[in-house]
Amino acid sequence: MDLPFIPFFFILDDDDANGQINFVEDHAKADADADAYTADSSSSSSSRPINTPSPPPDPKPTVEMTTTLSNSGENVIPTPAGTVRVRPFRSGSTSQLKAVLSFTPRVSSLDRHNAKSQTDEFRGFFTLFWIGLGLLFLRTSVQSWEENRTPLSWTFGRLITRDAFVLAISDAIMVLIMYLCVPFVKALQYRWFTYHWTGVIIQHTFQSLYLAAAVWWGYHRQWYWVQSGFLVLHCLSSLMKMHSYMAHNGMLATVYWRLKSERQALDAYVASLPGGREAALADAAERQAQLEARAATTEGVSPAGTPGIPNGSGAGTPAIAALMTPGHGAGLTSYELPADALRGQLKGAMSTSTSVTPSESSASATELRKRAKKAHTHTATDALPAPQADLPVGTSLEPSHTTTPHTPRAPNPLAWSSNERVAVIARNIDAMEDELRSNGAKGLVWPQNVTYRHFTDYLFIPTLVYQLEYPRTATLRPLVVLEKIIATFGTFSLIYLITEHYILPLIPKPGDSLLRSFVNLALPMMVNYLLIFYIIFECVCTGFAELSYFADREFYMDWWNSTTWDEFARKWNKPVHTFLLRHVYASTMDGLQLSRTSAAFVTFLLSALCHELVMAVVTKKIRPYLFLMQMAQLPMIALGRLPIVRRNKTIGNIVFWIGLMCGFPLLAIGYLVY
């Protein structure tokens, strides 16, 4: 993708033997995906970022050139002084490209312990919904007894319990195979092979075989759609859990071995210096004392015109460098982009200092300066160099509900060295040690988590995204577990009754009126969908969360209020959504350098293919109906972003519910009749 015409003037000194190039930006900022640009001259090893201020005017002759830069690859530009190569540069902080997600202690919207839902004005309708379904169950049971002398027919029951023992054994084997992830990570720990690329190939080969075996077994057994659908869906969820565990630990293994190599490099270099390690430590201690004494008498003030922005330690753009550096995340929430955080601070500062009367402006500015002075006082560590930008990342991609979960550790003693190379390597070691430490209460350090016990704990936690620690509850409430068990069986009874009496007898057959079949199936299928949603996310997931002391119970949000399909996709199934954000959307942007639009398309494509795979196993047919319906959401999302739709929330919600209600009977008709 080409940037929307961003000209840069290349000012070359004709008599400069080094061919140094200075850049002066002459247009609006680039697309947000291209963080910055750097330029390298083929005849020089020195370069200057584009945002570096230009030097004083040089009387030497200059040459001005204008060009359009590409975001997708290296740009080669011939000049009178040589060839200029301009390439897109992405920050080494991969967290900038990672999705916004966090694990925070909270309860679900429909949980009776949710204080917000218990005070909602419409909470009585939720009670009425269950009373209505109870009356439907009673009415249908009485009618069945009068006609067949049985409260519920066992036709559907015989179908879903057939071959149940084989299904249970198959599912247990599938779970046991997941434990192969632990020796895979242990092999990375002992460096029998590296994650890139040997480990990646092994991981994806194993996952492909795992999925292929489950699909083949579902076809081979010729199960009813309930059994085959359960097996494949459980296989896909297990696949996502394994992928997240192996990929995240693979990143941590990369950090672990890079840390070891940096330590060896530091020891070797320090030993080669005059006086060895003792002299280097003495020099560092002396410089630390000087910097601390200087900091004790100097207080930092935010630059003029940018109140509230912290002064960082990196060269070039210190405020952004501070936000990107591990341990400087106090201004960030989850995976907020540093640029967005900076923009937010600027906007907040401007909103504070504008729209005030002249008499208030002086007091407002004084208060703003006081806040900036209090929050951003200089410390001696501000003088330390920033770690390299290309360091591998690890637990910084594990957002916590608190941005400062641990007390900042003291820098490596050699980080204070006056020798720049020693100081930078020491800071690299500090950064990677932080990357191996979790953001949770225990502060686990990789590879302490690489155990079968830790993996078993992860399997019980109802999430598809792995990290070393999660927010936990202090106690287990047995009554809550019992409540969820009773709710599961009660809700399943309603699903069974509706399926047995209101769906199976009305299944369309060739020659039936399609309109009549649609009308007959729309309402019972919609009710079944709501009940299946409740049993999965409110009963099963919450029950396992209670058993595993998992504190984040927000497995869904208020998707029923959705006005667009992208809002529905974000809210109705948060475990899968967060997995797709981190491991598909963000990973394709980072690894394949895709734009946001392309990454979103790839994410939708993968999701649609997985849904179609489930339907192929369930119906024993390959029909792309569900795939096409899911891909049709892309243009519908674009329509939902039109101003006329955004202004009419009620119309958007009506369109959403009509589309959802139409989808289920249309799929049934399509797969069963055609």
C-alpha positions in Angstrom: 0.0 0.0 0.0 1.4 3.4 -1.0 1.1 6.2 1.5 -1.2 9.0 0.4 1.5 11.1 -1.2 3.9 12.1 1.5 6.7 14.1 -0.1 10.0 14.5 1.7 12.7 17.0 0.6 16.1 15.2 0.4 18.8 17.9 1.1 22.2 16.6 0.1 25.5 18.3 0.6 27.3 17.8 -2.7 30.8 18.3 -1.1 30.1 16.0 1.8 32.2 12.9 1.4 29.9 10.9 3.7 26.8 11.7 1.8 24.8 12.5 4.9 21.1 13.0 4.3 18.7 15.3 6.2 14.9 15.1 5.9 12.4 17.8 6.2 8.8 16.6 6.3 6.5 18.7 4.2 3.1 17.0 4.6 0.6 15.6 7.1 1.7 12.6 9.1 1.8 9.1 7.5 -0.7 6.3 7.9 -0.7 5.1 11.6 0.5 1.6 10.6 3.9 3.0 9.4 5.4 4.2 12.7 8.3 6.1 11.2 10.8 6.0 8.4 14.5 5.8 8.4 16.9 6.4 5.5 20.3 4.9 4.8 22.8 6.0 2.3 24.7 3.3 0.5 27.9 5.2 1.0 27.5 5.8 4.8 26.6 4.0 7.9 25.2 7.1 9.6 21.5 8.0 9.4 19.1 10.3 11.0 15.4 9.7 11.7 13.0 11.8 9.7 11.7 13.5 12.9 15.1 14.8 13.8 15.3 18.6 13.5 17.3 19.8 10.5 20.7 21.3 11.2 21.5 25.0 10.6 21.5 26.1 7.0 24.7 25.1 5.2 26.0 27.5 2.6 27.0 24.6 0.4 24.9 23.9 -2.7 21.9 21.7 -2.1 19.7 19.5 -4.2 16.0 19.2 -3.5 14.0 16.1 -4.5 10.4 15.1 -4.0 9.2 11.5 -4.0 6.4 9.2 -2.8 7.3 6.6 -0.3 5.8 3.1 -0.2 4.8 1.4 3.1 5.2 -2.1 1.7 8.9 -2.4 1.0 12.2 -0.7 0.5 12.3 2.4 -1.7 15.5 2.8 -3.8 16.0 6.5 -4.9 19.0 7.5 -7.1 20.5 10.9 -6.3 23.5 12.8 -7.6 25.4 11.9 -4.4 24.5 8.2 -4.5 21.6 5.8 -4.0 19.2 6.5 -1.1 17.3 3.5 0.4 14.2 4.4 2.4 12.4 1.6 4.1 9.4 1.4 6.4 10.4 1.1 10.0 8.3 -0.6 12.7 9.2 -0.2 16.3 10.7 -3.1 18.1 7.9 -2.9 20.6 5.5 -5.5 19.1 2.9 -4.6 21.7 2.1 -1.6 19.5 0.6 -4.0 17.0 -1.1 -6.3 19.5 -4.8 -6.3 20.1 -6.5 -4.4 22.9 -7.3 -7.0 25.5 -6.9 -7.4 29.2 -7.9 -9.7 32.0 -9.6 -7.8 34.8 -11.6 -9.1 37.8 -15.2 -8.6 36.8 -18.5 -10.4 36.5 -20.7 -11.1 33.5 -23.7 -9.0 32.5 -26.3 -11.6 33.4 -24.7 -12.8 36.7 -26.9 -12.2 39.7 -23.9 -10.8 41.6 -23.5 -8.0 39.0 -24.5 -4.9 40.9 -25.1 -3.0 37.6 -27.6 -5.5 36.2 -29.4 -5.8 39.5 -30.2 -2.1 39.4 -31.1 -2.1 35.7 -34.6 -0.8 34.9 -35.3 -3.7 32.6 -34.1 -6.5 34.9 -37.7 -7.7 35.3 -37.9 -8.7 31.7 -35.1 -11.1 32.2 -37.1 -12.8 35.0 -40.2 -12.7 32.7 -38.2 -14.5 30.0 -37.5 -17.5 32.2 -41.0 -17.6 33.6 -42.4 -17.7 30.1 -40.1 -20.5 29.1 -41.1 -22.4 32.2 -44.8 -22.0 31.2 -43.9 -23.3 27.7 -42.2 -26.3 29.2 -45.2 -27.0 31.4 -47.7 -26.6 28.6 -45.8 -28.8 26.2 -45.2 -31.5 28.8 -48.9 -31.7 29.6 -49.8 -31.8 26.0 -47.3 -34.6 25.3 -48.6 -36.6 28.3 -52.2 -36.3 27.0 -51.2 -37.5 23.5 -48.4 -40.0 24.2 -48.5 -40.7 28.0 -45.0 -39.3 28.3 -44.0 -35.8 29.4 -41.2 -35.7 26.8 -40.6 -37.8 23.7 -37.3 -39.8 23.7 -36.8 -39.6 19.9 -34.2 -36.8 20.1 -32.7 -38.3 23.2 -31.9 -41.6 21.5 -30.2 -39.7 18.7 -27.9 -37.6 20.9 -27.0 -40.4 23.3 -26.0 -42.9 20.6 -22.4 -43.9 20.8 -21.9 -41.7 23.8 -19.2 -43.9 25.4 -17.1 -43.8 22.2 -17.5 -40.0 22.1 -16.4 -39.6 25.7 -13.3 -41.7 25.1 -12.5 -39.8 21.9 -12.8 -36.5 23.7 -10.6 -37.7 26.6 -7.9 -38.8 24.2 -8.1 -35.4 22.5 -7.5 -33.7 25.9 -4.6 -35.9 26.8 -2.9 -35.2 23.4 -2.9 -31.5 24.4 -0.3 -32.3 27.1 2.3 -32.7 24.3 2.6 -28.9 24.4 4.6 -29.1 27.6 7.5 -31.2 26.2 7.5 -29.0 23.1 8.1 -25.9 25.3 10.7 -27.8 27.4 12.6 -28.6 24.2 12.6 -24.8 23.5 13.8 -24.2 27.1 16.8 -26.6 26.6 17.3 -25.3 23.1 17.0 -28.6 21.3 15.7 -26.3 18.5 14.7 -22.7 18.2 11.1 -21.4 17.9 11.9 -19.6 14.7 11.5 -21.4 12.5 11.9 -25.1 13.5 9.5 -24.7 16.4 6.9 -22.9 14.3 6.9 -25.7 11.7 6.6 -28.4 14.3 3.8 -26.5 16.0 1.7 -26.0 12.9 2.3 -29.5 11.7 1.1 -30.9 15.0 -2.0 -28.7 15.1 -2.9 -29.6 11.5 -2.7 -33.3 12.2 -4.7 -32.8 15.4 -7.5 -31.0 13.5 -7.4 -33.5 10.6 -7.8 -36.5 13.0 -10.8 -35.0 14.7 -12.5 -34.2 11.4 -11.8 -37.6 10.0 -13.1 -39.3 13.1 -16.3 -37.3 13.1 -16.9 -38.4 9.5 -15.8 -42.0 10.1 -18.2 -42.6 13.0 -21.2 -41.2 11.1 -22.5 -39.6 14.3 -25.6 -37.5 14.6 -25.0 -33.8 14.2 -24.9 -33.2 17.9 -22.0 -35.6 18.6 -20.0 -34.7 15.5 -20.6 -30.9 16.1 -19.5 -31.2 19.7 -16.3 -33.1 18.8 -15.2 -30.6 16.1 -16.1 -27.5 18.2 -14.1 -28.9 21.2 -11.2 -29.7 18.8 -11.2 -26.1 17.5 -11.3 -24.6 21.0 -8.5 -27.0 22.1 -6.5 -26.0 19.1 -6.7 -22.4 20.0 -5.6 -23.0 23.5 -2.6 -25.0 22.3 -1.7 -22.5 19.7 -1.7 -19.6 22.2 0.3 -21.7 24.8 3.0 -22.8 22.3 3.3 -19.4 20.5 3.5 -17.4 23.7 6.0 -19.7 25.3 7.9 -19.7 22.0 8.3 -15.9 22.3 9.4 -16.2 25.9 12.0 -18.9 24.9 13.4 -16.5 22.3 13.7 -13.8 25.0 15.3 -16.3 27.4 18.1 -17.3 25.0 18.6 -13.7 23.8 19.0 -12.7 27.5 21.6 -15.4 28.0 23.5 -14.2 24.9 23.4 -10.6 26.1 24.8 -11.6 29.5 27.6 -13.5 27.9 28.4 -10.6 25.6 28.4 -8.2 28.6 30.7 -10.4 30.6 33.1 -10.9 27.7 33.2 -7.2 26.8 33.7 -6.1 30.4 36.5 -8.6 30.9 38.3 -7.1 27.9 38.3 -3.6 29.4 41.2 -2.3 31.4 40.7 -3.3 35.0 38.0 -5.9 34.2 34.7 -6.1 35.9 35.9 -4.4 39.1 36.9 -1.3 37.3 33.7 -1.2 35.3 31.6 -1.5 38.5 33.6 1.3 40.2 33.2 3.5 37.2 29.4 2.8 37.1 29.1 3.5 40.8 30.9 6.8 40.5 28.7 7.9 37.6 25.5 6.8 39.5 26.5 9.0 42.4 27.1 12.0 40.2 23.7 11.5 38.4 21.8 11.1 41.6 23.4 14.1 43.1 22.5 16.1 40.0 18.9 14.8 40.0 18.5 15.8 43.6 18.9 19.4 42.7 17.1 19.4 39.3 13.4 18.9 38.7 12.0 18.2 35.3 9.5 20.5 33.5 7.5 19.4 30.5 8.5 21.0 27.3 6.7 24.2 26.4 3.5 23.6 24.5 3.2 20.0 25.5 2.1 20.0 29.1 1.7 16.6 30.8 4.0 14.7 28.5 6.7 12.8 30.4 10.3 13.4 29.7 11.9 10.1 28.6 15.4 8.9 28.3 15.7 7.9 24.7 17.1 9.9 21.9 14.9 11.6 19.3 11.4 11.4 20.8 11.9 10.8 24.5 8.2 10.9 25.4 7.4 8.1 23.0 10.5 6.2 24.0 9.4 6.2 27.6 6.1 4.8 26.7 7.6 2.0 24.6 10.2 1.0 27.1 9.3 -2.0 29.3 8.4 -0.8 32.8 7.3 2.7 31.6 3.7 1.7 30.9 2.0 3.8 33.5 0.6 6.0 30.8 -0.8 3.0 28.8 -3.9 0.9 29.2 -3.8 -2.6 27.9 -2.2 -2.4 24.4 -2.8 1.3 23.8 -0.6 2.6 21.0 2.1 5.0 22.4 1.1 7.5 19.6 -2.6 7.3 20.8 -1.5 7.7 24.4 0.5 10.8 23.5 -2.3 12.2 21.4 -4.7 11.6 24.2 -2.4 13.5 26.7 -2.1 16.4 24.2 -5.9 16.5 23.7 -6.5 16.4 27.4 -4.0 19.1 28.0 -5.5 21.3 25.3 -9.0 20.7 26.5 -7.9 21.8 29.9 -6.2 24.9 28.7 -8.9 26.0 26.2 -12.5 27.0 26.6 -11.7 29.0 29.7 -12.2 32.7 30.5 -9.2 35.0 30.6 -9.4 35.2 34.3 -9.2 31.4 34.6 -6.5 30.8 32.0 -3.6 31.8 34.3 -4.9 29.6 37.2 -5.5 26.8 34.8 -2.0 27.0 33.4 -0.5 27.2 36.9 -2.4 24.1 38.0 -1.3 22.2 34.8 2.3 23.1 35.5 2.0 21.9 39.1 0.5 18.6 37.9 3.3 18.1 35.3 6.0 19.0 37.8 4.6 16.6 40.4 4.1 13.7 38.0 7.2 14.0 35.9 10.1 14.9 38.2 13.5 14.0 36.8 15.3 11.0 38.4 18.8 9.8 37.9 17.5 6.9 35.8 16.3 9.3 33.1 20.0 9.6 32.0 20.3 5.9 31.4 20.2 4.8 27.7 17.1 3.1 26.4 17.3 -0.6 25.5 17.6 -1.5 21.8 14.4 -1.3 19.8 14.7 -4.8 18.2 14.7 -6.8 21.4 12.2 -9.7 21.5 9.1 -9.2 23.6 7.4 -11.5 26.1 5.2 -10.7 29.1 4.8 -7.0 28.0 2.1 -8.6 25.7 0.3 -9.8 28.8 -1.9 -6.9 29.9 -2.8 -6.6 33.5 -5.7 -4.8 35.1 -3.1 -2.7 36.8 -0.4 -1.0 34.7 2.2 -1.2 37.6 1.8 -4.6 39.1 5.3 -4.7 40.5 7.7 -2.3 42.2 10.2 -1.2 39.5 13.5 -3.0 40.1 16.8 -1.2 40.4 18.7 -1.1 37.1 21.7 -3.3 36.5 24.7 -1.8 38.2 26.6 -1.6 34.9 23.7 0.3 33.4 25.3 3.4 35.0 28.6 2.9 33.2 30.1 5.8 31.3 30.9 3.3 28.5 27.9 3.5 26.2 28.2 -0.1 24.9 28.3 -1.5 28.5 25.4 0.6 29.5 23.2 -0.4 26.5 23.9 -4.1 27.0 23.1 -3.8 30.7 19.8 -2.0 29.8 19.0 -4.8 27.3 19.4 -7.3 30.1 17.1 -5.3 32.4 14.5 -5.1 29.7 14.5 -8.8 28.9 14.5 -9.8 32.5 11.2 -7.8 32.8 9.9 -9.5 29.6 10.3 -12.9 31.4 8.5 -11.9 34.5 4.7 -12.1 34.6 2.5 -9.1 35.4 0.5 -11.0 38.0 0.6 -11.2 41.8 3.1 -14.0 42.0 5.5 -12.5 39.6 6.4 -15.8 37.9 9.6 -15.8 35.9 9.8 -18.0 32.7 10.5 -21.0 32.7 8.9 -21.5 36.1 5.5 -21.9 34.3 6.7 -24.8 32.1 5.2 -27.6 34.2 2.4 -30.1 33.7 0.6 -28.7 36.8 0.6 -25.2 35.4 -0.6 -26.5 32.0 -3.5 -28.4 33.7 -4.5 -25.2 35.5 -4.5 -23.4 32.2 -6.8 -26.0 30.7 -9.4 -25.4 33.4 -9.3 -21.7 32.9 -12.1 -20.6 30.5 -9.9 -18.6 28.1 -8.2 -19.2 24.8 -5.4 -16.7 25.3 -2.4 -17.8 27.4 -0.3 -15.8 29.8 1.8 -16.7 32.8 -0.7 -15.4 35.3 -4.4 -14.3 35.4 -6.4 -12.4 38.0 -7.7 -14.8 40.6 -10.4 -14.9 43.2 -9.5 -15.5 46.9 -12.1 -18.3 47.5 -14.2 -20.9 45.8 -17.9 -20.7 46.3 -19.5 -24.2 46.2 -23.0 -22.8 46.0 -22.1 -20.9 42.8 -20.8 -24.1 41.3 -24.0 -25.9 42.3 -26.1 -23.1 40.9 -24.4 -23.3 37.5 -24.8 -27.1 37.4 -28.5 -26.8 38.1 -28.8 -24.0 35.6 -27.0 -26.1 33.0 -29.4 -29.1 33.3 -32.4 -26.9 33.5 -31.5 -24.9 30.4 -30.6 -28.1 28.5 -34.1 -29.4 29.3 -35.6 -26.4 27.6 -33.3 -26.8 24.6 -34.3 -30.5 24.4 -38.0 -29.6 24.6 -37.9 -26.9 21.9 -35.8 -29.1 19.6 -38.0 -32.2 20.1 -41.4 -30.5 19.7 -40.9 -27.3 17.7 -37.9 -27.9 15.4 -37.6 -31.6 14.4 -41.2 -32.0 13.4 -40.9 -28.9 11.2 -37.6 -29.7 9.5 -38.0 -28.8 5.8 -38.1 -31.5 3.2 -37.8 -31.3 -0.6 -41.1 -30.0 -1.9 -42.1 -28.2 1.3 -43.0 -24.5 1.1 -39.8 -22.6 1.9 -41.7 -19.6 3.2 -43.7 -21.7 5.6 -40.6 -23.6 6.7 -38.9 -20.3 7.4 -41.7 -18.9 9.4 -42.1 -22.1 11.4 -38.4 -22.4 12.3 -37.4 -18.7 12.9 -38.7 -18.3 16.4 -37.8 -21.7 18.0 -34.3 -21.6 16.5 -33.8 -18.0 17.8 -34.9 -19.1 21.3 -32.6 -22.2 21.1 -29.7 -19.9 20.1 -30.3 -17.7 23.2 -30.4 -20.8 25.4 -27.3 -22.3 23.9 -25.5 -19.0 24.4 -26.6 -18.9 28.0 -25.6 -22.5 28.8 -22.1 -22.0 27.3 -21.1 -18.6 28.5 -23.1 -18.1 31.7 -23.2 -21.7 33.0 -20.2 -23.7 31.7 -17.6 -20.9 31.4 -18.6 -19.3 34.7 -18.7 -22.6 36.4 -15.1 -23.5 35.3 -14.0 -19.9 36.2 -15.3 -20.5 39.7 -13.5 -23.9 39.9 -10.2 -22.4 38.7 -10.5 -19.2 40.7 -10.5 -17.2 37.5 -11.6 -13.7 38.3 -12.4 -12.3 34.9 -16.0 -13.6 34.2 -16.7 -11.2 31.3 -17.1 -13.8 28.6 -19.5 -11.6 26.6 -20.9 -8.1 26.6 -24.3 -6.6 25.8 -24.3 -8.0 22.3 -28.1 -7.8 22.2 -27.8 -4.0 21.9 -25.6 -4.3 18.9 -26.3 -1.9 16.0 -23.6 -3.3 13.6 -22.2 -6.7 12.9 -18.7 -5.8 13.9 -20.0 -4.8 17.3 -21.8 -8.1 17.6 -18.6 -10.0 16.6 -16.7 -8.1 19.4 -19.2 -8.7 22.1 -21.0 -12.0 21.9 -18.0 -14.4 22.2 -15.1 -12.6 23.9 -12.8 -15.7 24.4 -12.7 -16.3 20.6 -12.6 -12.6 19.8 -9.5 -12.0 22.0 -7.8 -15.1 20.5 -8.4 -13.8 16.9 -7.2 -10.3 17.9 -3.9 -11.5 19.3 -3.0 -14.5 17.2 -4.6 -13.7 13.8 -5.3 -10.0 13.4 -2.3 -8.6 15.3 0.1 -11.4 14.2 -0.7 -10.9 10.5 -0.1 -7.1 10.9 3.2 -7.8 12.7 4.5 -10.8 10.8 3.1 -10.3 7.3 3.2 -6.5 7.5 -0.5 -6.3 6.5 -2.6 -3.2 6.9 -5.5 -3.0 9.3 -8.0 -3.6 6.5 -6.1 -6.6 5.1 -5.6 -8.1 8.6 -9.3 -7.7 9.3 -10.2 -9.5 6.0 -7.8 -12.4 6.9 -9.4 -12.7 10.3 -12.9 -12.9 8.9 -11.8 -15.3 6.2 -10.3 -17.7 8.8 -13.3 -17.5 11.0 -15.7 -18.2 8.1 -13.6 -21.2 7.0 -13.7 -22.7 10.5 -17.5 -22.2 10.8 -17.9 -23.8 7.4 -15.7 -26.7 8.4 -18.0 -27.4 11.4 -21.0 -27.3 9.1 -19.3 -29.7 6.7 -18.7 -32.2 9.4 -22.2 -31.8 10.9 -24.2 -32.1 7.7 -21.8 -34.3 5.8 -22.1 -31.9 2.9 -19.8 -29.2 1.5 -22.1 -26.2 0.9 -20.6 -22.7 1.3 -23.8 -21.2 2.7 -22.5 -20.3 6.2 -19.2 -19.2 4.7 -20.9 -16.8 2.3 -23.1 -15.4 5.1 -20.2 -14.7 7.3 -18.2 -13.0 4.5 -21.3 -11.0 3.7 -20.8 -9.3 7.1 -17.9 -7.3 5.7 -20.0 -5.1 3.4 -22.7 -5.0 6.1 -20.1 -3.7 8.5 -19.2 -1.0 6.0 -22.8 0.0 5.7 -23.2 0.1 9.5 -20.5 2.7 9.7 -22.4 5.2 7.5 -23.4 8.3 9.4 -27.1 7.7 8.8 -26.9 4.3 10.4 -24.8 5.5 13.3 -27.3 8.3 14.1 -30.3 5.8 14.2 -29.3 3.2 16.8 -32.8 1.8 17.0 -32.9 1.1 13.3 -29.5 -0.5 13.5 -30.5 -2.8 16.3 -33.7 -3.8 14.5 -31.7 -4.6 11.3 -29.3 -6.6 13.5 -32.0 -8.7 15.1 -33.8 -9.4 11.9 -30.6 -10.5 10.2 -29.8 -12.8 13.2 -33.3 -14.3 13.3 -33.3 -14.9 9.5 -29.9 -16.6 9.4 -30.7 -19.8 11.4 -33.8 -21.0 9.4 -32.1 -20.0 6.1 -29.1 -22.2 7.0 -31.4 -25.1 7.9 -33.3 -24.8 4.7 -30.1 -24.5 2.6 -28.2 -27.4 4.1 -31.2 -29.8 4.5 -33.0 -29.1 1.2 -30.3 -28.0 -1.2 
